[in-house]
Amino acid sequence: MIIEKRLKELRKERGESQETVARAAGIALRNYHRIETGEGLPRIPALCALADHFQVNADYLLGRTDVRDMLPPSSEQEARP
């Protein structure tokens, strides 16, 4: 999968350790290590936390797009109370 490559790339660009990223995402270091080595996948809350930490779109982490930028909410979502 592509998620492990993108997470490792983002982490190295920022000069962060796996421990720092795991702590920021609120997951155990061993779980983050498994994600980055392709042995596991993050749960949805962890995926969202990782995307927030790196300030990228979750779809970018999942390989669904090559656009890193976080997407603004759609006008439909903005209209909801």
CNS distance restraints for C-alpha pairs under 8 A (distance, minus, plus):
assign (resid   1 and name CA) (resid   5 and name CA) 7.87 0.50 0.50
assign (resid   1 and name CA) (resid  38 and name CA) 6.95 0.50 0.50
assign (resid   2 and name CA) (resid   6 and name CA) 6.30 0.50 0.50
assign (resid   2 and name CA) (resid  61 and name CA) 7.37 0.50 0.50
assign (resid   2 and name CA) (resid  62 and name CA) 6.53 0.50 0.50
assign (resid   2 and name CA) (resid  63 and name CA) 5.75 0.50 0.50
assign (resid   3 and name CA) (resid   7 and name CA) 6.04 0.50 0.50
assign (resid   3 and name CA) (resid  35 and name CA) 7.81 0.50 0.50
assign (resid   3 and name CA) (resid  36 and name CA) 7.47 0.50 0.50
assign (resid   3 and name CA) (resid  38 and name CA) 7.95 0.50 0.50
assign (resid   3 and name CA) (resid  61 and name CA) 5.12 0.50 0.50
assign (resid   3 and name CA) (resid  62 and name CA) 5.27 0.50 0.50
assign (resid   3 and name CA) (resid  63 and name CA) 6.62 0.50 0.50
assign (resid   4 and name CA) (resid   8 and name CA) 6.12 0.50 0.50
assign (resid   4 and name CA) (resid  35 and name CA) 6.00 0.50 0.50
assign (resid   4 and name CA) (resid  36 and name CA) 4.22 0.50 0.50
assign (resid   4 and name CA) (resid  37 and name CA) 6.08 0.50 0.50
assign (resid   4 and name CA) (resid  38 and name CA) 5.71 0.50 0.50
assign (resid   5 and name CA) (resid   9 and name CA) 6.08 0.50 0.50
assign (resid   5 and name CA) (resid  36 and name CA) 7.08 0.50 0.50
assign (resid   6 and name CA) (resid  10 and name CA) 6.06 0.50 0.50
assign (resid   6 and name CA) (resid  61 and name CA) 6.04 0.50 0.50
assign (resid   7 and name CA) (resid  11 and name CA) 6.00 0.50 0.50
assign (resid   7 and name CA) (resid  36 and name CA) 6.47 0.50 0.50
assign (resid   7 and name CA) (resid  61 and name CA) 6.99 0.50 0.50
assign (resid   8 and name CA) (resid  12 and name CA) 6.07 0.50 0.50
assign (resid   8 and name CA) (resid  36 and name CA) 6.32 0.50 0.50
assign (resid   9 and name CA) (resid  13 and name CA) 6.10 0.50 0.50
assign (resid  10 and name CA) (resid  14 and name CA) 6.39 0.50 0.50
assign (resid  10 and name CA) (resid  54 and name CA) 6.96 0.50 0.50
assign (resid  11 and name CA) (resid  15 and name CA) 6.15 0.50 0.50
assign (resid  11 and name CA) (resid  16 and name CA) 5.37 0.50 0.50
assign (resid  11 and name CA) (resid  17 and name CA) 7.06 0.50 0.50
assign (resid  11 and name CA) (resid  18 and name CA) 7.57 0.50 0.50
assign (resid  11 and name CA) (resid  21 and name CA) 7.41 0.50 0.50
assign (resid  12 and name CA) (resid  16 and name CA) 6.14 0.50 0.50
assign (resid  12 and name CA) (resid  17 and name CA) 7.90 0.50 0.50
assign (resid  16 and name CA) (resid  20 and name CA) 6.15 0.50 0.50
assign (resid  16 and name CA) (resid  21 and name CA) 6.87 0.50 0.50
assign (resid  17 and name CA) (resid  21 and name CA) 6.52 0.50 0.50
assign (resid  18 and name CA) (resid  22 and name CA) 6.03 0.50 0.50
assign (resid  18 and name CA) (resid  29 and name CA) 6.90 0.50 0.50
assign (resid  18 and name CA) (resid  32 and name CA) 7.04 0.50 0.50
assign (resid  18 and name CA) (resid  33 and name CA) 6.91 0.50 0.50
assign (resid  19 and name CA) (resid  23 and name CA) 6.07 0.50 0.50
assign (resid  19 and name CA) (resid  29 and name CA) 5.65 0.50 0.50
assign (resid  20 and name CA) (resid  24 and name CA) 6.17 0.50 0.50
assign (resid  21 and name CA) (resid  25 and name CA) 6.14 0.50 0.50
assign (resid  21 and name CA) (resid  32 and name CA) 7.93 0.50 0.50
assign (resid  21 and name CA) (resid  50 and name CA) 7.67 0.50 0.50
assign (resid  21 and name CA) (resid  53 and name CA) 7.77 0.50 0.50
assign (resid  22 and name CA) (resid  26 and name CA) 6.02 0.50 0.50
assign (resid  22 and name CA) (resid  27 and name CA) 5.19 0.50 0.50
assign (resid  22 and name CA) (resid  28 and name CA) 6.08 0.50 0.50
assign (resid  22 and name CA) (resid  29 and name CA) 5.35 0.50 0.50
assign (resid  22 and name CA) (resid  32 and name CA) 5.70 0.50 0.50
assign (resid  23 and name CA) (resid  27 and name CA) 6.19 0.50 0.50
assign (resid  23 and name CA) (resid  28 and name CA) 7.26 0.50 0.50
assign (resid  23 and name CA) (resid  29 and name CA) 7.45 0.50 0.50
assign (resid  24 and name CA) (resid  49 and name CA) 7.61 0.50 0.50
assign (resid  24 and name CA) (resid  50 and name CA) 7.75 0.50 0.50
assign (resid  24 and name CA) (resid  53 and name CA) 6.74 0.50 0.50
assign (resid  25 and name CA) (resid  46 and name CA) 5.96 0.50 0.50
assign (resid  25 and name CA) (resid  49 and name CA) 4.88 0.50 0.50
assign (resid  25 and name CA) (resid  50 and name CA) 5.47 0.50 0.50
assign (resid  25 and name CA) (resid  53 and name CA) 6.97 0.50 0.50
assign (resid  26 and name CA) (resid  46 and name CA) 7.14 0.50 0.50
assign (resid  26 and name CA) (resid  49 and name CA) 7.61 0.50 0.50
assign (resid  27 and name CA) (resid  31 and name CA) 6.63 0.50 0.50
assign (resid  27 and name CA) (resid  32 and name CA) 6.72 0.50 0.50
assign (resid  27 and name CA) (resid  46 and name CA) 6.91 0.50 0.50
assign (resid  28 and name CA) (resid  32 and name CA) 6.40 0.50 0.50
assign (resid  29 and name CA) (resid  33 and name CA) 6.07 0.50 0.50
assign (resid  30 and name CA) (resid  34 and name CA) 6.18 0.50 0.50
assign (resid  31 and name CA) (resid  35 and name CA) 6.33 0.50 0.50
assign (resid  31 and name CA) (resid  40 and name CA) 7.53 0.50 0.50
assign (resid  31 and name CA) (resid  42 and name CA) 7.98 0.50 0.50
assign (resid  32 and name CA) (resid  36 and name CA) 6.22 0.50 0.50
assign (resid  32 and name CA) (resid  42 and name CA) 7.87 0.50 0.50
assign (resid  33 and name CA) (resid  37 and name CA) 6.12 0.50 0.50
assign (resid  34 and name CA) (resid  38 and name CA) 6.10 0.50 0.50
assign (resid  34 and name CA) (resid  39 and name CA) 4.80 0.50 0.50
assign (resid  34 and name CA) (resid  40 and name CA) 5.19 0.50 0.50
assign (resid  34 and name CA) (resid  41 and name CA) 7.69 0.50 0.50
assign (resid  35 and name CA) (resid  39 and name CA) 5.86 0.50 0.50
assign (resid  35 and name CA) (resid  40 and name CA) 4.71 0.50 0.50
assign (resid  35 and name CA) (resid  41 and name CA) 5.26 0.50 0.50
assign (resid  35 and name CA) (resid  42 and name CA) 6.50 0.50 0.50
assign (resid  42 and name CA) (resid  46 and name CA) 5.64 0.50 0.50
assign (resid  42 and name CA) (resid  47 and name CA) 5.59 0.50 0.50
assign (resid  43 and name CA) (resid  47 and name CA) 6.11 0.50 0.50
assign (resid  44 and name CA) (resid  48 and name CA) 6.20 0.50 0.50
assign (resid  45 and name CA) (resid  49 and name CA) 6.17 0.50 0.50
assign (resid  46 and name CA) (resid  50 and name CA) 6.03 0.50 0.50
assign (resid  47 and name CA) (resid  51 and name CA) 6.18 0.50 0.50
assign (resid  47 and name CA) (resid  58 and name CA) 6.81 0.50 0.50
assign (resid  48 and name CA) (resid  52 and name CA) 6.11 0.50 0.50
assign (resid  48 and name CA) (resid  58 and name CA) 6.47 0.50 0.50
assign (resid  49 and name CA) (resid  53 and name CA) 6.01 0.50 0.50
assign (resid  50 and name CA) (resid  54 and name CA) 6.20 0.50 0.50
assign (resid  51 and name CA) (resid  55 and name CA) 5.63 0.50 0.50
assign (resid  51 and name CA) (resid  56 and name CA) 5.07 0.50 0.50
assign (resid  51 and name CA) (resid  57 and name CA) 5.94 0.50 0.50
assign (resid  51 and name CA) (resid  58 and name CA) 5.26 0.50 0.50
assign (resid  51 and name CA) (resid  61 and name CA) 7.19 0.50 0.50
assign (resid  52 and name CA) (resid  56 and name CA) 6.52 0.50 0.50
assign (resid  55 and name CA) (resid  69 and name CA) 7.25 0.50 0.50
assign (resid  55 and name CA) (resid  70 and name CA) 6.53 0.50 0.50
assign (resid  56 and name CA) (resid  60 and name CA) 6.80 0.50 0.50
assign (resid  56 and name CA) (resid  61 and name CA) 7.64 0.50 0.50
assign (resid  56 and name CA) (resid  68 and name CA) 4.91 0.50 0.50
assign (resid  56 and name CA) (resid  69 and name CA) 5.17 0.50 0.50
assign (resid  56 and name CA) (resid  70 and name CA) 4.95 0.50 0.50
assign (resid  57 and name CA) (resid  61 and name CA) 6.89 0.50 0.50
assign (resid  57 and name CA) (resid  67 and name CA) 7.42 0.50 0.50
assign (resid  57 and name CA) (resid  68 and name CA) 5.61 0.50 0.50
assign (resid  57 and name CA) (resid  69 and name CA) 5.71 0.50 0.50
assign (resid  57 and name CA) (resid  70 and name CA) 4.28 0.50 0.50
assign (resid  57 and name CA) (resid  71 and name CA) 6.41 0.50 0.50
assign (resid  58 and name CA) (resid  62 and name CA) 6.35 0.50 0.50
assign (resid  58 and name CA) (resid  70 and name CA) 7.84 0.50 0.50
assign (resid  59 and name CA) (resid  63 and name CA) 6.10 0.50 0.50
assign (resid  59 and name CA) (resid  64 and name CA) 5.02 0.50 0.50
assign (resid  59 and name CA) (resid  65 and name CA) 5.85 0.50 0.50
assign (resid  60 and name CA) (resid  64 and name CA) 5.87 0.50 0.50
assign (resid  60 and name CA) (resid  65 and name CA) 5.00 0.50 0.50
assign (resid  60 and name CA) (resid  66 and name CA) 5.69 0.50 0.50
assign (resid  60 and name CA) (resid  67 and name CA) 6.11 0.50 0.50
assign (resid  60 and name CA) (resid  68 and name CA) 5.64 0.50 0.50
assign (resid  73 and name CA) (resid  77 and name CA) 6.07 0.50 0.50
assign (resid  73 and name CA) (resid  78 and name CA) 6.58 0.50 0.50
assign (resid  74 and name CA) (resid  78 and name CA) 6.42 0.50 0.50
assign (resid  75 and name CA) (resid  79 and name CA) 6.23 0.50 0.50
assign (resid  76 and name CA) (resid  80 and name CA) 6.84 0.50 0.50
